[in-house]
Amino acid sequence: MTGPKHLTITPALGAYLAAGSTAPEAVTASLARRTAELGDAAGMMIPLEQAGLLTLLARLLDARTVIDVGTFTGLSALALARGLAPGGRVITCDNSDEWRPLAEEHWQRAGVDDRIDFRAGPAARTLRTISGPVDLVFVDADKMNYPLYYELAVPLLRPGGLLLLDNVLLDGHVADPQGAGDMLMRRCAERVDAVNRQVAADDRLDAVMLPIADGLTIARRRF
């Protein structure tokens, strides 16, 4: 039995992958550029190819209600809003509204600001205020609370709805949490690893973990 087949994504291959995907809309590309100028914080941004995947998945679901946990500069909310069915909405939440002006500028430029409902405050509080069913939940926020977000999100999903968990590889540390460089990273890796195991064993879900960016799990609710 052969081992897993994979490729190391070099800069050249990354550029090839991007060229083989539908080019991002001008406003999406602008938001990515502006976010990249933020310095270290820009590391929280999803890559453009992942934004394209979010739009595609929302369109395939004919999504009308989407939850985006972790707004940052609004790229994921923008991508999801582009894929909504007519009359749909994205509820996006973040503990900080520091980057809200940048997000709202681009939502308005893209003509999707009326489809996006930004809620400041703890994501768990926001999730508890939402009544299902929802079509899609995308989680890309503080890793220590991933177990809680998972527990709150799954019951909200309609049958056939999707739970998307970002950063499920956590720079590879999930495979060996004790090998992480510092205590916080070790604790985060342990939490994410625990959620990964729960999702794989959850009989409510069909799940696949993909090596996209820092790892993305796509889980479909069965019932």
C-alpha positions in Angstrom: 0.0 0.0 0.0 1.5 3.3 -1.0 1.6 6.4 1.2 -0.5 9.5 0.7 0.0 11.3 -2.6 0.7 14.9 -2.2 2.8 17.7 -3.6 4.7 20.5 -2.0 3.2 23.7 -3.2 6.1 25.8 -4.4 5.6 29.5 -5.3 5.6 28.5 -9.0 3.1 25.8 -8.5 1.0 28.1 -6.4 0.9 30.6 -9.2 -0.1 27.8 -11.6 -3.0 26.8 -9.3 -4.2 30.4 -9.2 -4.0 30.7 -13.0 -6.0 27.5 -13.3 -8.9 28.9 -11.2 -11.5 31.6 -12.1 -9.8 34.9 -11.5 -11.1 36.8 -8.5 -13.5 39.8 -9.0 -11.7 43.1 -8.9 -13.2 44.1 -5.5 -12.1 40.7 -4.0 -8.6 41.2 -5.3 -8.6 44.7 -4.0 -9.6 43.6 -0.5 -6.9 40.9 -0.6 -4.3 43.5 -1.5 -5.4 45.9 1.2 -5.4 43.2 3.8 -1.9 42.1 2.8 -0.7 45.6 3.7 -1.7 45.1 7.3 1.6 43.3 8.2 1.5 40.3 10.5 -2.2 40.5 10.9 -2.6 39.6 7.2 -1.8 36.0 8.1 -5.4 35.7 9.3 -6.7 36.2 5.7 -7.9 33.2 3.7 -6.1 32.8 0.4 -7.9 33.9 -2.8 -8.3 30.3 -4.0 -10.1 29.5 -0.8 -12.4 32.5 -1.2 -13.3 31.2 -4.7 -14.1 27.8 -3.1 -16.4 29.4 -0.6 -18.3 31.2 -3.3 -18.6 28.0 -5.3 -19.9 25.9 -2.4 -22.5 28.6 -1.5 -23.7 28.6 -5.1 -23.9 24.8 -5.2 -26.0 24.8 -2.0 -28.2 27.6 -3.3 -27.5 29.0 0.1 -29.9 31.4 1.7 -28.5 31.6 5.3 -24.8 31.4 5.9 -22.8 32.0 9.1 -19.2 33.2 8.9 -17.4 32.9 12.2 -14.4 35.2 12.1 -14.9 38.3 9.9 -11.4 39.9 10.0 -11.3 42.2 6.9 -14.4 40.6 5.4 -13.0 38.5 2.6 -14.8 35.3 3.6 -18.0 37.1 4.1 -17.6 38.8 0.7 -16.9 35.4 -1.0 -19.9 33.8 0.7 -22.2 36.7 -0.1 -21.3 36.4 -3.8 -22.6 32.8 -3.8 -25.9 33.4 -2.1 -29.3 32.7 -3.6 -31.5 35.7 -4.1 -32.7 37.1 -0.8 -29.9 35.2 1.1 -27.8 36.7 3.9 -24.4 36.1 5.6 -24.3 36.6 9.3 -20.6 37.3 10.1 -19.2 37.9 13.5 -15.9 38.9 15.1 -14.7 39.9 18.6 -13.1 43.0 17.0 -14.5 45.6 14.7 -11.0 47.1 14.1 -11.1 46.1 10.4 -14.9 46.7 9.9 -14.4 49.9 7.9 -12.2 48.1 5.4 -14.6 45.2 5.1 -17.7 47.4 4.7 -15.9 49.5 2.1 -15.4 46.5 -0.1 -18.8 44.9 0.6 -20.4 48.2 -0.6 -18.1 48.3 -3.7 -19.1 44.7 -4.5 -22.8 45.5 -4.0 -23.3 42.8 -1.4 -23.5 45.0 1.8 -27.2 44.5 2.0 -26.7 40.7 2.2 -24.1 40.8 5.1 -25.1 41.2 8.7 -22.0 42.0 10.9 -22.3 41.2 14.6 -19.6 42.3 17.0 -18.9 40.2 20.0 -18.1 36.6 21.0 -18.9 34.1 18.3 -20.5 31.7 20.7 -22.9 34.3 21.8 -23.8 35.0 18.2 -24.3 31.3 17.4 -26.6 30.9 20.4 -28.9 33.7 19.1 -29.4 32.1 15.6 -32.3 29.8 14.9 -31.7 27.2 12.3 -31.8 25.7 9.8 -28.8 27.3 8.1 -27.2 26.2 4.9 -23.5 26.7 5.6 -21.3 27.6 8.6 -17.7 28.6 8.0 -15.4 28.7 11.1 -12.1 30.6 10.9 -11.6 32.1 14.3 -9.8 31.5 17.6 -8.7 27.9 17.7 -9.1 27.5 21.5 -12.9 27.7 21.0 -13.2 25.4 18.0 -14.8 22.6 20.1 -17.5 25.1 21.3 -18.1 26.4 17.8 -18.4 22.9 16.4 -20.9 21.9 19.1 -23.0 25.0 18.5 -22.8 24.9 14.7 -23.8 21.4 13.8 -27.3 21.5 15.3 -28.0 24.7 13.3 -27.3 23.0 9.9 -30.1 21.7 7.7 -29.8 18.2 6.3 -27.4 18.6 3.4 -25.9 21.8 4.9 -22.1 22.2 5.2 -19.8 22.9 8.1 -16.4 24.3 7.0 -13.6 24.3 9.5 -10.5 26.3 8.5 -6.9 25.8 9.7 -7.5 22.2 10.7 -3.8 21.3 10.1 -2.5 24.3 12.1 0.8 24.4 10.3 1.2 20.7 10.8 1.1 20.9 14.6 -2.1 18.8 14.9 -0.1 15.7 14.1 2.2 16.3 17.0 0.9 19.0 19.4 3.7 18.4 21.9 6.2 19.4 19.2 4.7 22.9 18.8 7.0 25.7 19.6 5.2 27.3 22.6 2.5 26.5 25.1 -0.3 28.4 23.4 0.4 26.7 20.1 0.4 23.3 21.8 -2.9 24.0 23.5 -4.4 25.2 20.2 -3.1 22.2 18.4 -4.6 19.9 21.0 -8.0 21.6 20.7 -8.1 21.5 16.9 -6.9 17.9 16.9 -9.7 17.0 19.3 -12.3 18.7 17.0 -10.8 16.9 14.0 -11.3 13.6 15.7 -14.9 14.5 16.8 -15.9 15.5 13.3 -14.5 12.3 11.8 -16.5 10.2 14.3 -19.7 12.3 14.2 -22.5 10.1 12.7 -24.4 13.2 11.8 -21.7 14.2 9.3 -19.9 13.1 6.2 -16.5 14.8 6.4 -13.4 15.1 4.3 -10.2 17.0 5.3 -8.4 18.7 2.5 -4.9 20.1 2.3 -6.0 23.5 1.1 -4.0 26.3 2.6 -3.7 25.4 6.3 -6.2 22.6 6.0 -10.0 22.8 5.4 -12.6 20.3 6.5 -15.8 20.1 4.6 -18.5 18.2 6.5 -22.1 17.6 5.2 -24.9 17.1 7.7 -26.6 13.8 7.0 -29.8 14.4 9.1 
